[in-house]
Amino acid sequence: MATSRRIRWAPLLGLFAAFHAAGQFKPANPPPPPPAPLSGQTEGPLFSAKVNLVRLLVSVRDQHGSIITNLNKEDFRVMDSGVEQQVAVFERNTSMPLSVAILMDTSGSTKVDLHYETGSVLRFISTLLGSGNPEDTFALFTFNWHINLEVDYSRNKTRAAKALNAAQGEGGTSLYDSIFLAGDTLQGREGRHVIVVVTDGGDTTSYKKYNDALRAAQLADAVMYPIVVVPIAGDAGRNLGGEHALATLAASTGGRIFNPEGFGELDGAFSDIIRELRTQYLIGFYPKDVKEETRRFHPVSATVRLPGMRTIARSGYYEP
């Protein structure tokens, strides 16, 4: 059942402590264990075939920016910590169910123009649920100096409309806290994980920092799409530092940032996100010949062997 609840920090201190210990990958058809060493032989101390499937969601565009959807498994090259990996799972235009966390900035700086953002978010939700996998769900968070989970993961558009129409801009901006908490709610959910952030700039009141938010998104295996809405032409009134941080968060998780020029382009940004989610490649591999260490961060890359192709994928993963 979809619910609304206010998330406060004190009851979550234990949750935060446990959060970082959780892994993001579940065993999937693990390979048989290697044979036991013969008498007198020693086992390799650092390298082995891991049993945890690492999944990458990859978008591919050509030199003109057009989305490419007809590539084959052999066209991709995947690296983990500098070591090439064998692709074990491959899907074009994957239809794995989506869990989309929508984070809506309701701080005081959004008060005048909040209704424009609300309308676009509701249209995005309708489009998301109107096509694709019938198991696609969304959760709706609003955030200012505190964070409210307005709608838990469901398909309840009515509850979302009620919550957004009642939203009022006030207080500071706990952006990093909201990303951190959204990442926690996505862990363990089946399918693909996405975080969409609608905001007008940086963070002013979070307990958590940039690195905490990035780690939470990566642990959740979530792709981030920040939409930075600043209804002022040029750089006047913009939080360029906040925008840069959001751009880096997006790039590190395999997403991208949108900077619509005013509210008239908001719907276009949401349409681009939907299009990208419907045309992603799913690539999975079992890490091999890389050093094993609990909670170690592994840098990864997925590239296309054909010339002129640009891939968008997350920059790495944390070992369980």
N, C-alpha and C positions, 0 to 999 in steps of 0.2 A: 504494500500500500504506500502510495506517495505521501510523504509527510513533510512538515516544515519544522525545523528546530534550530535554535540558536546555538552555535558552537562557541564555547568559552574555553579559555586556556587552562585554568586550574585543573579541571577533571581530565585533561588530555596529557598531563605530564607523563603519566605512565605509558600512554599510547606512543608518545614521541620516543621514549626510550626503547620500546619494543620495535618501533617502525624500522629503524636502520638495520636490525638483525634479520629482517624478512627478505627472502629472495624473490625474484620476479619470474623465474622460469620453472615450469613443471616438467618432470620427466615425461618424454613422449617416445614410446617404442625404443627404449634404450638398447644399444647393441650388447651382445653377450660379453661377459667379462673376459679379459685376456687370460691365456693359459698361465698356470702357476709356473714360476721359474724352476728350471732343473736344479738338482742338488749342486751346490757350489757356485751357482750363478747369483748375482745380486740384482735387485729390482732397480729400475730407473727412478731416481729420487724426485725428479721435477716434472716430467712430461708423461701424459697419458691421454687416452681418448675419454672425453667427458660424456656423461649421460644426460646432460641438460641441454635441451634444444634452445638455441638462440634464434629469435625471430627478428627480422628486419622488414619494415614497411618502406618501400622504395618508390619514389616517383621519378619518372624520366621525362626530360624535355630535350628537344633538338635545339640547334643553334638559333632558331627563330622563336623559341619559347613554346612551341606546340607540344602537347602531351603525347608521348609515344606509348602505345599499349600492346604492340604485337611482338615484343621481344621474346626470345626463348631462354631457357635456363643456361644454355651454353654461352649466351651473350654476356653474362654477368661474371665479374671477378670479385670475390669476397675475401677480405683480409681481416685477420684477428691478431692484433699485436705484431703486425708485420709479417705474419705467416698466412699463406693462401689456404683457404678452407674449401672443402667439398660441399656443394649445395645439396642438401638432403630433402628439402621441401621447397616447392616452387608453385606459385599460383599467379596467373594474370588476372587483373581486375578482381582481386579477391573480394568475396562476399562474406567473409567472416563477420559475425555480428559486431557492431560498434557500441562501445560505451563512451558517451561524449559528456564530459564535465564542462558546463557552460558557466563561466565566472563573470558576473556582471558588476561593474564598478558603480556603486551608489554613494560615493563620497560627495562632500559638499560642492566640489568643483564641477560635478555633473548635473547639478540640480536644475538648471535652466533648460537643458536640452535632453534630459533623460528620456522623455517620451519618444524621441526619434530613435534612440537606441532600443527601447522596449519594443517598438513595432518591428524593427529589423530582426531582433532576436526571436520573436514569435513566428515570423515568416520563415526563419531558418529552421526552427523546430518543426514546423509543419512540413517543410520540404524534406528534412531529414527522415521523418517518420513516414512520409508519403511514398517513398521509393526505397529500393534496396532490400536488405534483409528484414523480415517482419520481427526479428528479435532485437533489432537496433533499439537502444534506449538512451535517455539523457538524464543527467542530474543538473539542477539549477542551483547555483550559489549566488548570493548577493554579498558584497563586501564593502564596508567602509572602515571604521575603526574596529569593528567586529565582523564576523563571518556568519551568515545564515545559510543553512542547507534548506532551501525552500521546497525543493522537490527531489526526493531520492530517485535512484535509477528506475525509470519507468517510461511509459509512453503517455503520460497524463498531461496533455496540452492544456486542458482546462485549468488545472492547478497552477501551471506555469503562468498562464495569462492572469489569473487572479493575483498571484504573488508580484508579478512585474507591474501590473497596473496600480498596485498599492505602494510600490517603492517610492521613496523620497530621498533626494540627495542631501546628505548631511555627514559631518565628521571627516576624519582623516581617511587614509588609504592603506589598508593592510594587504597589499598585493602579494607579497611573498608568503605571508601566512596562508592566504587563500590557495595558492598553488601547492603549498606543502600539504594542506589538508585534502585538497582534491586528489593529489597523488596517492594519499593513503586510501581514499575510498575506491580507487581504481585497482589497487593491488588485489590479485586473486580472482578478478572477474574474467570470465571467458572472453575470447576474441580480442579485437583491437581496442586500444585505449587512446582517447583524444582529449586534450584540454583546449578549449576555446576561451580566450580572455578578451573581454570588451572593456577598454579603459581609456583614459585620456592622458596617461603619463606614468609617473614614477610612484614610488612607495614612500609613505611618510610615517606610518604607525606600526609596522610589523615587528614582532619579536624575532622572527626568523630573518635570515639574510639571503642574499642572492644565491650563494653556494648551496644553502639548505634547500631552496626551491628547485634548483637545477638537479641536485641529487635525488630529491623526491620524485621529480618527473621521470628521471632515468630509471630509478628503481621500479617505478610503476609501468615502465615500458610504454610511456605515453608520448604521443606526438603533440607538440604545442603549436597553436595558431593564435598569436596575439593580434588583435585589431585595435590600433591606436587611433582614436577619434579625437581630433583637435579641430574645432570649427573656426579656427583663426588662420587666415592665409599667411604663408611665410613662417618664419621661426619665432615670431613674437608670441609669447605665452606658452611655448612648447617646452616640455621637459625632455630635452634631447638626451640627457644621461639615462633617464628612465627608458626612453625608446631604444637606445643602444643595448641596454641590458635585456630588454624583451626580444630584440632581434637576435642576440646571442643565445638566449634560451630556446628560441624557435629553431635556429640552425643546429644547435647541439642535440635536439630531439628529433630531427628529421622533418620539422615543419617549416613555416615561413611567416614573416610578419607582414601585415597589411597596414597601409597608411592612407586610407581613403581621404580624398580632398573634400572634407565636409560630409554632412549626413546623407547627401544625395547618392554617394557611392557606397554606402554601407551594404546595401543589398547585393551589390556586385561582389564585394569581399566575401560575403557568406556564400554566394553562388560558386565562387572559385574554390572555397573550402570543400563544398559538397562534391564538385567535379573531381577534385584531387582525391578525396576519400573513395570515390567510385572507380578510380583508375589506378590504384596502387598495386604494385607487385608485392607478394608475400614471399620472402626468401628466408629459409631456415637452415641452420647448420649446427653440427655437433662439434664444439671446439676441439681441435686436435693439435698436438705439438706446441701448446702454449703453457706457460707456467700457471700452476694452480695455486690459488691463495684465497681464502675466504674473504669476501667483500673487496677483492681486488678489482680495480677498474680496468677494463680491456678496451683500448681504442680499436674501432672497427671501421671499415670502409666498404662500400659496394659501388663498383664502377662498371661501366659498359665497355666492352672491348671494341665497339664500333666507333669510328671518329665522329666528332660533332655532337655527342650525347652528354647531357649533364644530369647527374643523379642527385636526389635529395633523400638523405637517410640519416638516422641518428649517428652520433659520433662515437658511441661506445655503450658498454653495459657493465653492470656490477655483478661479479661472480657471487652466487648464493653462498 
